[in-house]
Amino acid sequence: MSTSSANVLGTRIDAVSWEQASVRILRWAQAGGAVASRMVCACNVHMVVSARRDPELASALRQADLCTPDGAPIAWLMRRQGWPEQQRIS
């Protein structure tokens, strides 16, 4: 399942609704051992700014299966970048 994403200070943040994120995570959980582990990151401003200074954190976020906008400023910026309905997904 592909998603649209925003670039927030160099970090990919997926543009998803609560329903889309929930469905995706539940599908991964239901697949159980049939697929590799998944990583979901709820990204707030602190995490995004820290990733600019910490290459290991930046790498982990790039490898994440889903990065959600967990913070009003992140969701606000995404709305300004073209996702007018983006909510905070914590």
C-alpha positions as CSV (number, residue, x, y, z in Angstrom):
1,M,0.0,0.0,0.0
2,S,1.6,3.2,-1.1
3,T,1.1,6.5,0.6
4,S,1.8,10.1,-0.1
5,S,4.3,11.8,2.2
6,A,5.6,15.2,3.1
7,N,9.2,16.2,3.6
8,V,9.5,17.8,7.0
9,L,13.0,19.1,7.6
10,G,14.4,16.2,5.7
11,T,12.2,13.5,7.4
12,R,9.5,11.6,5.4
13,I,6.1,12.0,7.2
14,D,3.3,9.9,5.7
15,A,0.1,11.6,4.9
16,V,-2.5,9.3,6.3
17,S,-5.8,9.5,8.1
18,W,-6.5,7.8,11.4
19,E,-8.5,5.2,9.5
20,Q,-5.7,4.6,7.0
21,A,-3.0,4.3,9.7
22,S,-5.2,2.0,11.8
23,V,-6.1,-0.3,8.9
24,R,-2.5,-0.6,7.8
25,I,-1.2,-1.4,11.3
26,L,-4.0,-3.9,11.9
27,R,-3.2,-5.7,8.6
28,W,0.4,-5.9,9.6
29,A,-0.6,-7.3,13.0
30,Q,-3.0,-9.8,11.5
31,A,-0.3,-11.0,9.1
32,G,1.7,-12.0,12.2
33,G,4.8,-14.1,11.4
34,A,4.0,-14.2,7.7
35,V,5.9,-10.9,7.2
36,A,8.9,-9.3,8.7
37,S,8.6,-7.0,11.7
38,R,7.3,-3.5,11.0
39,M,8.3,-0.2,12.5
40,V,5.8,2.7,13.1
41,C,7.2,6.1,14.3
42,A,4.9,8.8,15.6
43,C,7.0,11.8,14.7
44,N,6.8,15.1,16.7
45,V,8.8,18.2,16.2
46,H,11.5,17.1,18.7
47,M,12.0,13.9,16.8
48,V,12.2,15.6,13.4
49,V,14.7,18.2,14.6
50,S,16.8,15.6,16.4
51,A,17.0,13.5,13.2
52,R,18.7,16.5,11.5
53,R,21.5,16.2,14.1
54,D,21.5,12.4,14.6
55,P,22.4,10.3,11.6
56,E,21.3,7.1,13.3
57,L,17.9,8.5,14.2
58,A,17.5,9.9,10.6
59,S,18.4,6.4,9.2
60,A,15.8,4.7,11.5
61,L,13.1,7.1,10.4
62,R,14.0,6.5,6.7
63,Q,13.7,2.8,7.3
64,A,10.4,3.0,9.1
65,D,7.4,1.4,7.5
66,L,5.1,4.3,8.6
67,C,6.0,7.7,10.0
68,T,2.9,9.6,11.3
69,P,2.6,13.3,12.2
70,D,2.4,13.2,16.0
71,G,2.3,16.8,16.8
72,A,0.2,19.8,15.8
73,P,3.1,21.7,14.2
74,I,3.9,18.7,12.0
75,A,0.3,18.2,10.9
76,W,0.0,22.0,10.3
77,L,3.0,22.0,8.1
78,M,1.7,19.1,6.1
79,R,-1.6,20.9,5.6
80,R,0.4,23.9,4.2
81,Q,2.3,21.5,1.9
82,G,-0.9,20.2,0.3
83,W,-2.7,17.8,2.6
84,P,-5.5,20.0,3.8
85,E,-7.2,17.3,5.9
86,Q,-4.0,16.1,7.7
87,Q,-4.6,15.5,11.4
88,R,-2.2,14.7,14.2
89,I,-1.8,10.9,14.3
90,S,-0.3,9.9,17.6
